[in-house]
């Protein structure tokens, strides 16, 4: 239990260091990426379609602090 709490704190610190708040939805991160990064890429149309399909997946309704490797 203590180890899990420590890992959770570490994850929150890591997210904040990347400019992300732990209470941010995964879908919000993907949408921001779609708006800011995807338009600058050569394969913009394909990436846009792929990420929009991914946004329908239930994992995108989780807070980023709750997303695990198992989810992805």
Backbone torsions as a table, in degrees:
resi	resn	phi	psi	omega
1	UNK	NA	-45.5	179.7
2	UNK	-61.7	-41.5	179.5
3	UNK	-62.1	-41.8	179.6
4	UNK	-63.6	-39.5	179.4
5	UNK	-65.3	-40.4	178.8
6	UNK	-64.1	-41.0	178.5
7	UNK	-64.9	-38.5	178.5
8	UNK	-63.7	-42.4	177.8
9	UNK	-64.9	-42.4	178.6
10	UNK	-60.3	-42.9	-179.2
11	UNK	-62.8	-42.5	179.4
12	UNK	-64.0	-40.9	178.5
13	UNK	-64.3	-43.1	179.4
14	UNK	-62.4	-43.0	179.1
15	UNK	-63.1	-43.5	179.9
16	UNK	-64.8	-35.1	177.8
17	UNK	-64.9	-26.5	178.4
18	UNK	-90.5	6.0	179.0
19	UNK	81.8	19.0	-179.8
20	UNK	-114.4	140.6	176.0
21	UNK	-92.0	138.2	-178.6
22	UNK	-58.0	-24.1	-178.8
23	UNK	-93.9	22.4	176.0
24	UNK	-90.1	134.4	177.7
25	UNK	-72.3	143.6	177.9
26	UNK	-57.4	-38.2	179.2
27	UNK	-62.3	-34.9	178.4
28	UNK	-66.6	-36.9	178.0
29	UNK	-65.6	-44.0	-179.9
30	UNK	-65.1	-42.2	179.0
31	UNK	-63.2	-40.3	177.8
32	UNK	-63.3	-43.1	177.1
33	UNK	-60.2	-43.7	178.9
34	UNK	-59.1	-38.9	-177.8
35	UNK	-80.1	-34.1	-172.5
36	UNK	-100.9	-35.9	-172.9
37	UNK	-103.9	-48.3	-175.3
38	UNK	-53.5	-41.9	-179.5
39	UNK	-61.7	-17.9	-178.1
40	UNK	-89.0	-2.3	-174.7
41	UNK	-98.4	152.9	178.0
42	UNK	-65.1	-40.8	-178.9
43	UNK	-91.4	36.6	-174.5
44	UNK	-51.8	-48.4	-175.0
45	UNK	-62.0	-44.7	-179.0
46	UNK	-67.1	-44.0	179.7
47	UNK	-64.9	-41.0	178.7
48	UNK	-57.6	-48.4	180.0
49	UNK	-64.0	-43.5	-178.8
50	UNK	-62.9	-45.7	-178.6
51	UNK	-70.1	-34.2	176.3
52	UNK	-65.3	-36.9	174.5
53	UNK	-65.0	-41.7	-179.6
54	UNK	-62.5	-32.4	179.7
55	UNK	-62.0	-17.8	177.2
56	UNK	-79.0	-13.7	-178.1
57	UNK	-73.0	138.9	-178.1
58	UNK	-58.4	-26.2	-178.5
59	UNK	-62.2	-25.5	-178.2
60	UNK	-72.7	-9.9	176.6
61	UNK	-86.5	-1.7	179.7
62	UNK	-88.2	155.7	170.7
63	UNK	-71.9	146.1	-176.4
64	UNK	-61.1	-27.0	178.4
65	UNK	-70.8	-16.3	-179.3
66	UNK	-100.6	-7.4	-179.9
67	UNK	-78.3	130.1	-179.9
68	UNK	-116.1	171.2	176.8
69	UNK	-59.4	-34.4	-180.0
70	UNK	-62.0	-34.2	179.7
71	UNK	-66.9	-31.7	-174.8
72	UNK	-99.5	NA	NA
